Amino acid sequence: MPDTSITRIEAEPGQYGYTFGGREPIAEIKPGTLISLRTLDCFGGKVRSVTDLPSQVCEFPYLNPVTGPLYVDGARPGDTLAVHIVSLTPASPVGISSTFPHFGALTSTSHTPTLQPPLEERVWLYDVDLDRQTVRYQASRSDYTVDLPLEPMLGTVGVAPAASEVRQTIVPDVHGGNLDTPLLGPGSTLYLGVNVPGGLLALGDGHARQGEGEVCGVAVEIAMDAVIVVDVIPGVPTATPRLETDTRLVSLGAARPLEDAFRISQDDLVRHVAQLTGLDLLDAYQLVSQTTEARAGNVVDPQYVMSAGIDKRYLHGAAAYHGAHDQLRAVVRSG
């Protein structure tokens, strides 16, 4: 029987960091154990008012902290970690967003410099109502307000990269990292290839909600209480992050330019569908071409993220990763 007791890990100094790789594990966890973690917002709790400009109260590169890493018992290079998000609960009544002078999709950046003036740095506060499950947008220069649905997600989940590489948490790549896809919410399972013993899983960057692409570069950032359960799929590699929900199978690609991120995600989905169904590669290509849903994760970070998803009803019951998603859902129900 799985261990359905909950192990609690706080986001205290020493329990979180700003890289994937290069850090010792803070705890060892066993597959099938429910883990409760507190994660910090991307500003590390330093932005508390509209006058707390991130460039003044935060220090680069100490942004986007992740809780961990966690050593997953039994995980070895060549395996896959299945990380199932059981629940996400905002740990603050207020979420934070902002614009930055040289960050975002609609301004000049170090990668795409222009002669236009930089954007103004500005902070927005969003009231979070857990009872009503809403997030309130309040314009900064008028009394215009809109109540938006609370749709919690984790922006950043990843493992240690291969070859002793150390990556900043703001970077998405094959190890996971700052994927920023709204698909990564409660009930989803993220699949990550294991590169080092124990995997060294870390997560954070909670969002009360986020639009596709994270266009201004900052979602509704908030500290989050996350409950997860992890499994190890031995001897099954995963070359680029994949994600599964009750209804969809998704591949994620991270790269620049955006079209390469798109191609990586679509190529992986085609190959995954072919492997699951036994279809010829071009038959799988045709099926995916007529059914795929392409969504942007972020188009603002050092690498961009695209997802390619297919409705599982088109797969005739074929189960990814030996049915790991459904098995982890069963662990949650039994607890």
N, C-alpha and C positions, 0 to 999 in steps of 0.2 A: 504494500500500500504506500502511496506517496506521502511524504511529510507535509501536512497541510497547516502546521503551525506557522506563524509569521515571524520572520527575522527582521528586526528594525535596524536601519542604518541611517544615522543623522548626517546632515550636510554641515559638519563642524570643521573648523580649521584642521587640516591634515586628512580630511575625508574627501576632499574634492581637489581637482587640479585643472590645468588648462591645456593638456596635451593628451593624445593617445600614443601610448608607448613612452618609455623613459621614466615610469613610476612603478613603485612596488605595490602589490595588491594591499588593500585595506581590510579585506575579509575574504574568506573562502566560503563558497556556497555550494550546495549539492543540487543536482538536477531535480526538478519537481518540488522544490521548496518555495513557498511564497515569500517574497522579499519586499519589504516596505522601505522606501527611500525618500528622504527629503532632498529636493534639488533646489538650487538657487536660481534666481532669474539671471538673464545674460549679463546684467550689470553687477552681479554679486551683491544686490541689496543696497547699492550706493546711491541710486537715483530714487529719491523719495518725494520730490516735488517738481513742479514745472520749472523751477529756477535751478535745479540740479542738472546742469548740462553734462552729458556723459563725458565730453572731452575735458571737462574740468574736474570731475569727481572720480573718474575711472582712469586707470593706467594701462595703456596698450603694452604688451599683448594679454593683459590679465582681464580678458572678457570671455564670456561664454563658459563658465565653470561647469564641470561634470562631476557627479558623485561617483567615486570608485578610484581605481579599478577593482573589480571583483574577480577573484580566481575561481573559475568554474571547475569543480572536481570532475576529472575524467576527460576534459577537453584537450585534444591534441591537434597539432598542425595537420591539415587535411580533413578535419571534421568540420561540421557546421553547428553553430549555436542557433537555436530557435528561441527568440526572446519574445514572450507573450506579455502584452500590456493588459493587466487585469483591470486596473482603474487608475484614473488621474483626477486629483482633487486640488484645486487652487489653494495654496497655503497663505494667501494674502487677500484682503478685500479689494485691492487695487492692482490693476495691471498697468504697464508702462509701455509707451511707444515713443519714437522720436524720428527726426530726420537728422542726417549728418552732412557736413559740408561736401565731402568727397566720397560718399557711400550711398549705394542705391542704384536702381535701374534707370532713373531718369535724371541723372546728373553726371558731370564729368568725374572720372576716377583715375587712379594711377594707371590702370590698364587701358583706359580710353580717355586720354586727356583732351580737353577742349579749352578754348579761350573764354568761355562764358564764366560769369562769376559763380562761385560756389553757392550751394544752397544754404539757407539759414539753418542753424541748429536750433531745434525746437522740441519740446517734450509735451506729450499728451498723457493724461491719466485717465484710466478706464475703471469705473466702478463695476465690481463683479458681484452679482446677486446670485448666490447659490440656490436660494429657494425658488427664484423665478428662472434660473439657468440662463441668465442674460449677462451681456457685457455692454456697458453704456458708452457709446462714442459721444464726446462733447467737443464741438469745434473750439479752437483756441482763440478765434477772433470774432465769435458771435455766440448767440445762445442756442444754436442749432444742435439738437441731440437726436440720436437714433439708438434704440435698443437692439443689439445684435445677439444671435444665439451663442451661448457658451459652448464652444467646441474644443475641449482641451486636447492637446497633443504634445509630444516631445519633439523638439527640433533636432536634438543631437543624441544619437546612440551609436556606439561603435566599440571596436576591439583594438588591441594593439596591432599596428601594421607589421608586415613581414620585414625581414632583413634588418632588424634592430632600428628601423626607421622611427622617428618621432614626428608626429604631425600636430599642428595646432588644432584645437577643438573647432575653430571656425571653418576648417577645410573639410569638405565632403570628398570621399574617394571610395575605393573598393573595400576599405576597412569599415565603412559606414561614416560616422562623423556627423557633420552639420547638414543632414539630409533635408531638413525643413519641408517635409511633405505633410500636408494635413491628413494624409492617410494613416499616419503613425499615431493613432489614438486608441482609446480603450477598445478591446476586443480584437486588435490586430496582432499579428505575429511577424516579427522581423527576422530574416535569416541572414547570418553573417558568417563568412568563412573564417576559420580559426587559423591564426598564423604562428602563435606561440603557445607553449603549455599553459593551460588554464584560460586561454582566450583573452583575459584581462578586459572584461566588459566594463564600460562606464557610460553614464547617461545623464542628461540634464537639459537645459534650455527649454523649460516649459513655456508653452504658449496657451493663453486662454482662448485664442483663436488666431487664424492667419489666413489671408487670401492666397490664392495660387500665385506663386512666383515671389512672394514676400517683397513686393515691388519697391517699397521705400527702404527696404533692408532691415526693418524691425517689425516684428509681429506685436501682438499684445503680450508682452513679456511678463512672466509671473513665476514666483516660487511655487513649487508643485510637490504634493505628496503622491508618489507613484507606488503602486503595487505591481510587481512583475513576477513571472515564473519562467524559468529557463530550462531548456533541455539540450542535450548533446546528441547530435546525429552522427554517429561514428562512421568514418570512411567515406563520407559524402562531401566533396568540396563544393564551395559556392564562390564563383569568381567575381561577382558583383552583387551588391545587396539585393535581396528579394523580400517581398512582403506578401502576406496573405490575410484576407479577411474571410468572413463567413461566405461571401459571395464572389470574391475576386482574387485572382492570382496576378501579382505585379512584379515587374523587374525595374530596378532603378539604375540609372546611369549618371555618372558625374564626370564632367569634362568642360573644357572651353575649346572651341565655341559651342554655343547651345545645340547646334545641329549634331555635334559629335555625342553630346549627352543623350540626345534623342536617339541616335543610331545605336549607341551602346545598349540602351534600355530595350529598344525594339528587337535588336539582334538576339539579346539574351532571352527575351520572351519567346521568340520564334523557336529557338533551340530548346528551351524548356518545354514548350508545348509539344514539339516533335518527340522529345524524350519521354514525356508522360503518356502520349497517345499512341506512339509507334508510327506516326505519320512520316512520310517522306518530307525532307526539309522544305522543298518548295510547296508541298501541300500545306504544311504548317504555316509557311510564309503567307500563303493565300488566305488561310483561315484567320490569322492574326490581322492581316491587312483589312479585312472586312469587319472586324469586331473590336479592334484595339481602342482603348481610351488613353490618350496621351495627356499628362498633366505636368505642369511645371512645379518643382519643389521650390528652389530659389534661383533667381537670375541676378544675384548680387554678390555672391561670395567668391573666393579665389577660384573655385570651380562651380559650375552650374549643375543643377540636378533636374533630370526629367524622369518621369515614370511611364511605363507601358503596362496596361492592365487588360485582362480578359475576364469575362464573366465565366465562372466555373461551370455553369450549366452547359457550355459548349464543349466540355472536356469529357463528357460521357462517364462521369464518376471517377476519373483518374485522380489520384491523391498525390500531392506533392510531399516530398520528404517523409514518405511512409505514413502520412496522415498526422504529422506532428501537430498541426494547428488544432485539429479536433481533439487530439489526446490532451493537449494543454488546456483546452476549454473544459474537458472532463475533469481535470485536476482542480480547476477553479470551482466547478459545480460541487465536487465532492467535499471541498473545504467549507 
